[in-house]
Amino acid sequence: MIVDPSSVSQLGHALSSPTRVQMCLALLDGRAWTAGELARAAGVSRSTASEHLTTLLDVRLVALRRQGRHSYVTLASPDAAHIIEAATAYAGKAAPVSSLRSATARDGMALARTCYDHLAGRLGVALFDALVDRGHLTPDLTVTATGRDLFESIAGPDALVPSSRRPLVRSCLDWTERRSHLSGHLGAVLLRTARDRGWIHPQQTSRAVTVSPAGTAAFHTLFGIPPTLS
């Protein structure tokens, strides 16, 4: 396929605005946001946010979903989330810490957070490493027999049946650790299982998640994750 360079440059233009990047980073929590919520997150007016969202819609980084009289914005797809996280890992720098609250938020994000629909941070990287080290995934990201048994035991017999053409396993470069965490279908399965079983609890003010005592025990038993990490 011959690529039209202008089509790629349009994506670059969409990510050239710090306001639009801030909106995309907010959407990495996997939730649906209203335009007003995104405006507040980015520190701009509602009308300015609408203009930025139009640019993001044009390059298919975000999608608009309507429910009744209300409209919500989400990242358009797992691939869109992958683009944002990869760009952040490649070029992102930590924001300055100006208070104890911001330092606490930074540390929480670095330890464990969501990256769209999978786990990231030190916990996410440790889980990915454990899957490879314990032979559940091969270095080229093939699920082994023991890996199939593991995911089916924690998430049911359909755990390895993707609901779309999404890759079963994908690595995603973690922007704080600069190493890979698990994404793809199985990354989403692992996050969903951790939420459903109460292993993790989302924080309301950021993408950070808190690991429960049950989660600490489960991650140690299933993956060998040290309790001090989770």
C-alpha positions in Angstrom: 0.0 0.0 0.0 1.2 3.5 -0.9 0.6 5.9 2.0 -0.6 9.4 1.4 1.8 11.4 3.6 -0.8 14.1 4.2 -3.0 11.5 6.0 -0.3 10.9 8.5 0.5 14.6 8.9 -3.2 15.2 9.8 -2.8 12.8 12.8 0.4 14.7 13.8 -1.5 18.0 13.6 -4.2 16.6 15.8 -1.7 15.7 18.5 0.2 19.0 18.1 -2.1 20.7 20.6 -1.4 20.2 24.4 -5.2 20.7 24.9 -6.1 17.8 22.5 -3.4 15.6 24.0 -4.7 16.3 27.5 -8.2 15.2 26.4 -6.8 12.0 24.9 -4.9 11.3 28.1 -8.0 11.7 30.1 -9.9 9.3 27.8 -7.2 6.7 28.4 -9.2 5.7 31.5 -11.6 3.9 29.2 -14.7 5.8 30.3 -17.1 7.9 28.3 -16.7 11.6 29.0 -19.0 14.5 28.2 -17.6 17.5 26.3 -18.0 19.5 29.5 -16.0 17.1 31.6 -13.2 17.1 29.0 -13.3 20.9 28.9 -12.7 21.0 32.6 -10.0 18.4 32.5 -8.2 20.4 29.8 -8.8 23.8 31.4 -10.6 25.3 28.5 -14.1 26.6 27.7 -16.9 24.2 26.4 -16.8 25.9 23.0 -13.1 25.6 22.7 -13.3 21.9 23.7 -15.9 21.3 21.0 -13.5 22.7 18.4 -10.7 20.5 19.6 -13.0 17.4 19.6 -13.9 18.1 16.0 -10.2 17.8 15.1 -9.9 14.6 17.0 -13.0 13.2 15.4 -11.7 14.0 11.9 -8.6 11.8 12.4 -10.6 9.0 14.2 -8.8 9.3 17.5 -12.1 9.7 19.4 -15.7 8.7 18.8 -19.0 10.3 19.7 -21.6 8.1 21.3 -25.2 9.2 21.9 -27.4 7.9 24.6 -30.8 9.6 24.7 -30.4 13.3 24.8 -26.8 13.0 25.9 -23.5 12.7 23.9 -20.4 11.1 25.2 -16.8 11.0 23.9 -14.6 7.9 24.0 -11.3 6.9 22.4 -12.3 5.5 19.0 -10.7 2.1 19.4 -8.0 0.1 21.2 -5.7 1.2 18.3 -6.3 4.8 19.1 -5.4 4.2 22.7 -2.3 2.4 21.6 -1.3 5.4 19.5 -1.7 7.8 22.5 0.2 5.6 24.9 3.0 4.9 22.5 3.4 8.7 21.8 3.4 9.3 25.5 6.1 6.6 26.1 8.2 8.0 23.3 8.0 11.7 24.0 6.2 12.2 27.3 7.9 13.9 30.3 6.6 13.9 33.8 4.7 17.0 34.8 6.3 19.1 37.5 5.3 18.1 41.1 4.1 21.2 42.9 2.3 19.8 46.0 2.0 16.7 48.2 -1.3 15.9 46.4 0.3 15.9 42.9 3.2 13.8 44.3 0.8 11.2 45.6 -1.1 11.2 42.3 2.1 10.7 40.4 3.2 7.8 42.6 -0.2 6.2 42.3 -0.2 6.4 38.5 3.3 5.0 38.4 2.5 2.0 40.6 -0.8 0.8 38.9 -3.2 2.5 36.5 -5.4 1.7 33.6 -4.3 2.2 30.0 -7.6 2.3 28.2 -8.8 -1.3 28.9 -5.7 -2.9 30.4 -3.3 -2.5 33.3 -0.2 -0.4 33.2 2.4 1.0 35.5 4.8 -1.1 37.6 2.1 -3.6 38.3 1.2 -4.0 34.6 4.8 -4.4 33.6 5.4 -7.0 36.4 2.3 -9.0 35.2 3.6 -9.0 31.7 7.1 -10.1 32.8 5.6 -12.9 34.9 3.5 -14.2 32.0 6.7 -14.6 30.0 8.9 -15.8 32.8 6.5 -18.5 33.9 6.0 -19.7 30.3 2.4 -18.6 29.8 3.5 -16.4 26.9 6.5 -17.0 24.6 8.8 -14.1 23.8 7.0 -13.6 20.5 3.7 -13.3 22.4 2.2 -16.7 21.6 -0.1 -18.0 24.3 1.2 -21.4 25.5 -0.9 -24.3 26.9 -0.3 -23.2 30.5 -1.2 -19.7 29.5 -4.5 -20.9 28.1 -5.2 -22.8 31.3 -4.3 -19.8 33.4 -6.7 -17.4 31.6 -9.5 -19.9 31.4 -9.2 -20.6 35.1 -9.5 -17.0 36.1 -11.9 -15.7 33.4 -13.8 -18.7 32.1 -13.7 -20.9 29.0 -14.3 -18.1 26.6 -11.3 -16.0 27.9 -9.3 -16.6 24.7 -12.0 -15.9 22.3 -11.7 -12.3 21.0 -15.0 -10.6 20.3 -13.5 -8.8 17.3 -10.4 -8.8 15.0 -8.4 -7.4 17.9 -5.1 -9.2 18.5 -5.3 -11.8 21.2 -2.0 -10.6 22.7 -0.2 -7.3 22.2 2.5 -5.5 24.0 2.2 -1.8 24.8 5.1 0.3 25.8 4.5 1.7 29.3 5.3 5.4 29.4 6.5 5.5 33.0 8.4 2.2 33.0 9.6 2.4 29.4 9.0 -1.4 29.2 6.1 -3.4 27.9 2.8 -4.2 29.6 0.1 -6.6 28.3 -2.6 -5.2 26.0 -4.8 -6.8 23.3 -7.7 -9.0 24.1 -6.0 -10.8 27.0 -5.0 -7.5 28.5 -8.6 -6.4 28.5 -9.6 -9.8 30.0 -7.1 -9.5 32.8 -8.3 -6.0 33.7 -11.9 -6.9 33.6 -11.3 -10.0 35.8 -9.3 -7.9 38.3 -12.2 -5.4 38.5 -15.0 -8.0 38.7 -13.2 -10.0 41.4 -12.4 -6.9 43.4 -8.6 -7.2 43.0 -8.4 -3.6 42.1 -10.5 -0.5 42.7 -10.4 2.6 40.5 -9.6 6.0 41.9 -12.1 8.7 41.1 -9.7 11.4 40.3 -7.2 9.7 38.0 -6.5 6.5 36.0 -4.7 5.1 39.1 -6.1 1.9 40.7 -5.7 0.7 44.2 -4.9 -3.0 44.7 -7.1 -4.6 47.4 -5.8 -7.2 49.9 -7.6 -9.9 47.8 -5.8 -8.6 44.7 -2.4 -8.6 46.5 -3.0 -12.3 47.4 -4.2 -13.2 43.9 -1.4 -11.5 42.0 1.1 -13.2 44.3 -0.5 -16.6 44.0 -1.2 -16.5 40.2 1.8 -14.5 39.0 4.4 -14.4 41.8 4.0 -10.6 42.2 5.7 -9.5 45.5 3.1 -8.1 47.9 5.3 -5.0 48.3 4.8 -4.2 44.6 1.0 -4.3 44.5 
